[in-house]
Amino acid sequence: MSLQAQIAEYDEQKNASAPKEILELMASTTQELMAAGLANDALQVGDYAPDFSLPNVHGELVTLAEMLAHGPVVLNFYRGGWCPYCNYELRAFEEVLERIEELGSQLVAISPETPDNSLTTKDKNELSYAVLSDVGNNVSNDYGLVFSLDERLRPVYKNSGVDLPASNGDDTFNLPMPATYVINQSGEIVYAFVSEDYTKRAEPSEVVKILTTLDN
């Protein structure tokens, strides 16, 4: 089943069970983000990816430049392990990881979660690829992805058991827009998926298709 089909199935269940007023609030805040055109400020195809060094779940620094020395890189920015859509996406990329690596590429996922919470996300989803911790959203900001969660949604998240300050180690309520980038060995972005709508994600098979066109 494609990632989009999994998300559609989850949306159907959510729409049947969640309170109508909560669904309407989530939809309206998403529409406001889209109307503001936040994704227009994110890095796009043809831009060069800023280098970074971020800790993985073991505290070891992972550097983009070092990864690019070995081949193209797929960067997946996700909101956190508390987000159902992110978990579907993370697992869907795990399913194509072998193909990504066969094509000489590496896959990494980045979120503002602390290293401990990133480890929980990695273990929960049984991920084989690197999960990096961007506490403070500094790297996400360099890629033009950061926004502040609407104040009306903060109590909704809290009441559903999502403690963002605890997950991210700060009280900013800043999150990255979901984004997936393919970066060639020259550091140029050759594929970019960015959406203000947190329910929309890149299809892993499309990412693999892009990788097949690259010269490693």
Backbone hydrogen bonds in HBPLUS format (Angstrom, degrees):
<---DONOR---> <-ACCEPTOR-->    atom                        ^
c    i                          cat <-CA-CA->   ^        H-A-AA   ^      H-
h    n   atom  resd res      DA  || num        DHA   H-A  angle D-A-AA Bond
n    s   type  num  typ     dist DA aas  dist angle  dist       angle   num
A0006-GLN N   A0002-SER O   3.03 MM   4  6.36 154.0  2.10 147.8 155.0     1
A0007-ILE N   A0003-LEU O   2.91 MM   4  6.18 160.9  1.94 155.2 160.2     2
A0008-ALA N   A0004-GLN O   2.93 MM   4  6.10 156.0  1.99 143.2 150.1     3
A0009-GLU N   A0005-ALA O   3.00 MM   4  6.18 153.4  2.08 143.6 150.3     4
A0010-TYR N   A0006-GLN O   2.96 MM   4  6.26 155.5  2.03 147.1 153.9     5
A0011-ASP N   A0007-ILE O   2.79 MM   4  6.02 162.1  1.82 154.9 160.0     6
A0012-GLU N   A0008-ALA O   3.05 MM   4  6.23 152.7  2.12 142.8 149.4     7
A0013-GLN N   A0009-GLU O   3.23 MM   4  6.54 155.2  2.30 143.4 149.1     8
A0014-LYS N   A0010-TYR O   2.84 MM   4  6.11 162.2  1.87 156.9 162.5     9
A0015-ASN N   A0011-ASP O   2.82 MM   4  5.94 166.1  1.84 153.5 157.0    10
A0016-ALA N   A0012-GLU O   3.21 MM   4  6.29 133.3  2.44 133.6 144.7    11
A0016-ALA N   A0013-GLN O   3.21 MM   3  5.20 132.1  2.46  93.4 106.2    12
A0017-SER N   A0013-GLN O   3.18 MM   4  6.35 127.2  2.47 140.2 152.9    13
A0017-SER N   A0014-LYS O   3.13 MM   3  5.27 141.5  2.28 100.9 111.6    14
A0018-ALA N   A0014-LYS O   2.85 MM   4  5.60 170.9  1.86 161.0 161.9    15
A0022-ILE N   A0019-PRO O   3.10 MM   3  5.40 126.1  2.41 103.6 116.9    16
A0023-LEU N   A0019-PRO O   3.09 MM   4  6.44 163.2  2.12 157.3 161.9    17
A0024-GLU N   A0020-LYS O   2.92 MM   4  6.15 157.1  1.97 151.5 158.0    18
A0025-LEU N   A0021-GLU O   3.02 MM   4  6.14 151.0  2.10 136.6 144.2    19
A0026-MET N   A0022-ILE O   2.95 MM   4  6.20 165.7  1.97 155.2 158.6    20
A0027-ALA N   A0023-LEU O   2.95 MM   4  6.11 156.8  2.01 145.0 151.8    21
A0028-SER N   A0024-GLU O   2.89 MM   4  6.04 157.6  1.94 145.9 152.0    22
A0029-THR N   A0025-LEU O   2.97 MM   4  6.14 163.4  1.99 154.0 157.9    23
A0030-THR N   A0026-MET O   3.09 MM   4  6.17 151.7  2.18 140.6 148.4    24
A0031-GLN N   A0027-ALA O   2.96 MM   4  6.20 156.2  2.02 145.7 152.3    25
A0032-GLU N   A0028-SER O   3.00 MM   4  6.25 146.3  2.12 141.7 150.6    26
A0033-LEU N   A0029-THR O   3.11 MM   4  6.40 152.0  2.20 142.5 148.9    27
A0034-MET N   A0030-THR O   2.98 MM   4  6.29 159.7  2.02 151.8 157.5    28
A0035-ALA N   A0031-GLN O   2.85 MM   4  6.04 154.1  1.92 145.3 152.7    29
A0036-ALA N   A0032-GLU O   3.03 MM   4  6.21 140.6  2.19 139.3 149.2    30
A0037-GLY N   A0034-MET O   3.00 MM   3  5.15 148.6  2.10 101.4 111.3    31
A0040-ASN N   A0037-GLY O   3.01 MM   3  5.52 149.2  2.11 112.8 121.9    32
A0041-ASP N   A0038-LEU O   3.06 MM   3  5.75 158.9  2.11 118.3 123.9    33
A0042-ALA N   A0039-ALA O   3.14 MM   3  5.24 158.0  2.19 103.6 110.5    34
A0043-LEU N   A0143-TYR O   3.06 MM 100  5.47 157.7  2.11 139.6 139.1    35
A0047-ASP N   A0044-GLN O   3.02 MM   3  5.73 163.7  2.04 140.6 144.8    36
A0046-GLY N   A0189-ILE O   2.89 MM 143  5.50 164.2  1.92 151.2 153.4    37
A0189-ILE N   A0047-ASP O   2.83 MM 142  5.64 173.6  1.83 177.2 175.3    38
A0049-ALA N   A0187-GLY O   2.86 MM 138  5.67 159.9  1.90 171.6 173.1    39
A0064-LEU N   A0052-PHE O   3.02 MM  12  5.65 150.9  2.10 149.2 158.2    40
A0054-LEU N   A0062-VAL O   2.96 MM   8  5.33 157.6  2.01 143.7 144.8    41
A0062-VAL N   A0054-LEU O   2.71 MM   8  5.33 158.5  1.76 145.9 151.6    42
A0133-SER N   A0055-PRO O   2.96 MM  78  5.76 158.4  2.01 165.0 171.9    43
A0056-ASN N   A0060-GLU O   2.81 MM   4  5.45 148.4  1.91 142.0 150.2    44
A0059-GLY N   A0056-ASN O   2.98 MM   3  5.25 166.2  2.00 115.6 118.8    45
A0067-MET N   A0063-THR O   3.13 MM   4  6.48 154.3  2.20 151.5 158.9    46
A0067-MET N   A0064-LEU O   3.04 MM   3  5.12 116.2  2.46  98.2 113.9    47
A0068-LEU N   A0064-LEU O   2.88 MM   4  6.16 161.9  1.91 160.6 165.9    48
A0069-ALA N   A0065-ALA O   3.15 MM   4  6.33 130.2  2.42 135.8 147.6    49
A0070-HIS N   A0067-MET O   2.95 MM   3  5.58 159.4  1.99 115.8 122.5    50
A0071-GLY N   A0068-LEU O   3.29 MM   3  5.00 147.5  2.40  93.1 102.2    51
A0106-GLN N   A0072-PRO O   3.06 MM  34  6.56 149.6  2.16 146.0 154.2    52
A0073-VAL N   A0183-ILE O   2.96 MM 110  5.22 157.3  2.01 146.6 153.9    53
A0183-ILE N   A0073-VAL O   2.83 MM 110  5.22 165.3  1.85 157.9 162.9    54
A0074-VAL N   A0106-GLN O   2.75 MM  32  6.12 160.8  1.79 162.0 168.8    55
A0108-VAL N   A0074-VAL O   2.99 MM  34  6.35 159.9  2.03 173.0 179.0    56
A0075-LEU N   A0181-TYR O   2.82 MM 106  5.07 155.3  1.88 145.6 153.5    57
A0181-TYR N   A0075-LEU O   2.81 MM 106  5.07 159.1  1.86 148.0 155.3    58
A0076-ASN N   A0108-VAL O   2.95 MM  32  6.25 153.5  2.02 155.6 163.0    59
A0110-ILE N   A0076-ASN O   2.78 MM  34  6.10 156.9  1.83 156.6 159.9    60
A0077-PHE N   A0179-ALA O   2.75 MM 102  5.07 162.7  1.78 155.4 160.8    61
A0179-ALA N   A0077-PHE O   3.23 MM 102  5.07 164.4  2.26 136.8 139.1    62
A0078-TYR N   A0110-ILE O   2.91 MM  32  6.18 161.1  1.94 157.8 163.7    63
A0083-CYS N   A0080-GLY O   3.07 MM   3  5.67 167.5  2.09 119.5 123.4    64
A0086-CYS N   A0083-CYS O   3.08 MM   3  5.25 119.8  2.46 101.8 116.5    65
A0087-ASN N   A0083-CYS O   3.10 MM   4  6.46 156.2  2.16 154.8 161.5    66
A0088-TYR N   A0084-PRO O   3.03 MM   4  6.34 159.4  2.08 153.1 157.9    67
A0089-GLU N   A0085-TYR O   3.01 MM   4  6.22 159.3  2.06 144.2 150.2    68
A0090-LEU N   A0086-CYS O   2.75 MM   4  5.98 165.3  1.77 158.1 161.8    69
A0091-ARG N   A0087-ASN O   3.06 MM   4  6.14 165.2  2.08 147.6 151.3    70
A0092-ALA N   A0088-TYR O   2.94 MM   4  6.09 148.7  2.03 143.0 152.5    71
A0093-PHE N   A0089-GLU O   2.99 MM   4  6.28 151.9  2.07 152.9 159.4    72
A0094-GLU N   A0090-LEU O   3.10 MM   4  6.37 143.6  2.24 138.3 148.6    73
A0095-GLU N   A0091-ARG O   3.14 MM   4  6.47 142.7  2.28 142.1 150.9    74
A0096-VAL N   A0093-PHE O   3.13 MM   3  5.29 140.6  2.29 100.1 110.8    75
A0097-LEU N   A0094-GLU O   3.21 MM   3  4.96 161.5  2.25  99.9 105.3    76
A0100-ILE N   A0096-VAL O   2.99 MM   4  6.29 158.0  2.04 154.7 161.7    77
A0101-GLU N   A0097-LEU O   2.92 MM   4  6.19 161.7  1.95 158.6 162.5    78
A0102-GLU N   A0098-GLU O   2.90 MM   4  6.12 148.3  2.00 143.2 152.7    79
A0103-LEU N   A0099-ARG O   3.13 MM   4  6.35 137.1  2.32 141.6 151.6    80
A0103-LEU N   A0100-ILE O   3.20 MM   3  5.26 132.6  2.44  94.9 107.2    81
A0105-SER N   A0100-ILE O   3.18 MM   5  5.59 156.8  2.24 147.9 146.8    82
A0104-GLY N   A0101-GLU O   2.93 MM   3  5.05 155.6  1.99 111.7 113.8    83
A0109-ALA N   A0130-ALA O   2.98 MM  21  6.38 160.4  2.02 153.9 160.0    84
A0132-LEU N   A0109-ALA O   2.72 MM  23  6.03 173.2  1.73 169.5 168.9    85
A0111-SER N   A0132-LEU O   3.31 MM  21  6.67 154.8  2.38 152.5 156.5    86
A0134-ASP N   A0111-SER O   2.75 MM  23  5.62 172.5  1.75 158.7 157.2    87
A0114-THR N   A0167-SER O   2.97 MM  53  6.34 156.2  2.03 165.3 160.3    88
A0118-SER N   A0114-THR O   2.78 MM   4  6.01 148.9  1.87 155.5 166.1    89
A0119-LEU N   A0115-PRO O   2.88 MM   4  6.09 148.6  1.98 145.4 153.1    90
A0120-THR N   A0116-ASP O   3.11 MM   4  6.47 150.5  2.20 141.1 148.7    91
A0121-THR N   A0117-ASN O   3.01 MM   4  6.29 156.5  2.07 143.5 149.3    92
A0122-LYS N   A0118-SER O   2.85 MM   4  6.11 160.5  1.89 150.3 155.8    93
A0123-ASP N   A0119-LEU O   2.86 MM   4  6.05 166.3  1.88 154.0 157.3    94
A0124-LYS N   A0120-THR O   2.85 MM   4  5.90 164.4  1.87 150.2 155.3    95
A0125-ASN N   A0121-THR O   3.14 MM   4  6.21 156.0  2.20 146.1 151.2    96
A0127-LEU N   A0122-LYS O   3.04 MM   5  5.22 166.5  2.05 148.1 152.5    97
A0126-GLU N   A0123-ASP O   3.11 MM   3  4.89 153.4  2.19  97.8 106.0    98
A0137-ASN N   A0134-ASP O   2.82 MM   3  5.27 154.2  1.89 140.7 141.3    99
A0141-ASN N   A0137-ASN O   2.83 MM   4  5.87 147.0  1.94 141.9 150.7   100
A0142-ASP N   A0138-ASN O   3.09 MM   4  6.39 147.1  2.21 137.8 146.1   101
A0142-ASP N   A0139-VAL O   2.96 MM   3  4.98 115.2  2.40  95.6 111.8   102
A0143-TYR N   A0139-VAL O   3.10 MM   4  6.48 137.9  2.29 146.4 158.0   103
A0143-TYR N   A0140-SER O   3.20 MM   3  5.13 130.4  2.46  92.2 105.1   104
A0145-LEU N   A0140-SER O   2.96 MM   5  5.34 171.2  1.97 151.3 150.3   105
A0144-GLY N   A0141-ASN O   2.95 MM   3  4.91 158.9  1.99 103.4 109.8   106
A0177-MET N   A0145-LEU O   2.83 MM  32  5.22 147.5  1.93 132.7 142.2   107
A0147-PHE N   A0175-LEU O   2.93 MM  28  5.64 155.5  1.99 161.8 169.8   108
A0175-LEU N   A0147-PHE O   2.86 MM  28  5.64 162.9  1.89 166.7 172.6   109
A0149-LEU N   A0173-PHE O   2.86 MM  24  5.59 175.2  1.86 159.3 157.7   110
A0153-LEU N   A0150-ASP O   2.90 MM   3  5.44 146.5  2.01 114.2 124.1   111
A0156-VAL N   A0153-LEU O   3.04 MM   3  5.02 117.0  2.45  96.2 112.7   112
A0157-TYR N   A0153-LEU O   2.89 MM   4  6.19 159.5  1.93 161.6 166.3   113
A0158-LYS N   A0154-ARG O   3.00 MM   4  6.21 166.5  2.02 150.0 154.1   114
A0159-ASN N   A0155-PRO O   2.86 MM   4  5.93 160.4  1.89 145.2 150.1   115
A0160-SER N   A0156-VAL O   3.16 MM   4  6.32 130.0  2.42 136.3 148.5   116
A0160-SER N   A0157-TYR O   3.03 MM   3  5.17 135.8  2.24  99.1 112.0   117
A0162-VAL N   A0157-TYR O   2.88 MM   5  5.07 158.9  1.92 149.1 142.0   118
A0161-GLY N   A0158-LYS O   3.00 MM   3  5.16 159.8  2.04 108.8 112.7   119
A0167-SER N   A0163-ASP O   2.91 MM   4  6.17 156.1  1.97 152.7 160.7   120
A0168-ASN N   A0164-LEU O   2.83 MM   4  5.87 164.7  1.85 161.4 163.7   121
A0169-GLY N   A0165-PRO O   2.83 MM   4  5.41 127.8  2.11 133.1 143.5   122
A0195-SER N   A0178-PRO O   3.29 MM  17  6.01 154.9  2.35 164.4 169.5   123
A0180-THR N   A0193-PHE O   2.84 MM  13  5.11 149.0  1.94 141.4 151.2   124
A0193-PHE N   A0180-THR O   2.85 MM  13  5.11 151.6  1.93 150.9 158.4   125
A0182-VAL N   A0191-TYR O   3.00 MM   9  4.96 155.3  2.06 133.9 136.1   126
A0190-VAL N   A0182-VAL O   2.85 MM   8  5.70 161.1  1.88 158.0 164.4   127
A0184-ASN N   A0188-GLU O   2.92 MM   4  5.53 160.0  1.96 160.2 156.7   128
A0187-GLY N   A0184-ASN O   2.83 MM   3  5.42 162.8  1.86 121.4 126.7   129
A0200-LYS N   A0197-ASP O   3.02 MM   3  5.69 169.5  2.03 124.4 127.5   130
A0206-GLU N   A0203-GLU O   2.89 MM   3  5.44 133.7  2.11 116.1 128.3   131
A0207-VAL N   A0203-GLU O   3.31 MM   4  6.75 149.8  2.41 147.8 156.5   132
A0207-VAL N   A0204-PRO O   3.08 MM   3  5.03 117.4  2.49  94.1 109.5   133
A0208-VAL N   A0204-PRO O   2.96 MM   4  6.30 160.4  2.00 155.1 160.0   134
A0209-LYS N   A0205-SER O   3.01 MM   4  6.19 150.5  2.10 138.5 146.5   135
A0210-ILE N   A0206-GLU O   3.06 MM   4  6.38 151.0  2.15 144.2 150.9   136
A0211-LEU N   A0207-VAL O   3.05 MM   4  6.39 157.2  2.10 150.0 156.2   137
A0212-THR N   A0208-VAL O   3.09 MM   4  6.42 143.0  2.23 147.4 156.8   138
A0213-THR N   A0210-ILE O   2.98 MM   3  5.46 152.9  2.06 111.0 119.5   139
A0214-LEU N   A0211-LEU O   3.17 MM   3  5.41 162.9  2.20 109.5 114.7   140
